[in-house]
Amino acid sequence: MVKGCDTLLIETRRNDQEGILALEDIVQVMHKSLGIATANGLKRMIVLGDTSSLEGRRWKTRGETWSSSLGASINSVHGMGQLIVEVLARSAALNGMEVVLIRVGHATEQEIGLHLAHALTHSDVTLKSFHDPRIPDLDGWTALCLDSTGEFSSEITSEQWAPSREG
């Protein structure tokens, strides 16, 4: 913990564990991170995850792009862990923390770094301006999909996410 820091950055990723151990690992990391954030009064949490909570094909039809109104669809233990992380992040948002979730599908390190930089530097007012209670990925938090294949879309475009909104 760095004195004066008000943001927690957590990365969830596939690990070398199998079965329930993979699930426990990712959930324990998130649970511990939430404890740190709460104990230190952090105002913002950024979760850098992946699209595994969406990769099941329940929603998939020919040529259809995923959007947040289609909901979660898992097909792996890791996907279940990622979904639990997202539920815990959403609960932190309901408790007043500003939460940004970036689901990385296919993206370059430069694209990821740019989105992280925006998540770190956007003001609370700007992040709140994205909220929309009618859209699951914007209902009290900001969840984005970063995927150059077009399989997973975000309710916020890269242009909207750019810092030009600051003012």
ABEGO torsion letter per residue (X at the ends): XBBGBABBBBBBBBBABBEAAAAAAAAAAAAAAAAAAAAAGBABBBBBBBAAAAABAAABBBGBBBBAAAEBBBABAAAAAAAAAAAAAAAAAAAGBBBBBBBBBBBBAAAAAAAAAAAAABBAAAAAAABBAABAAABGBBBBBBBAAGABBBABBAAAABAAABX
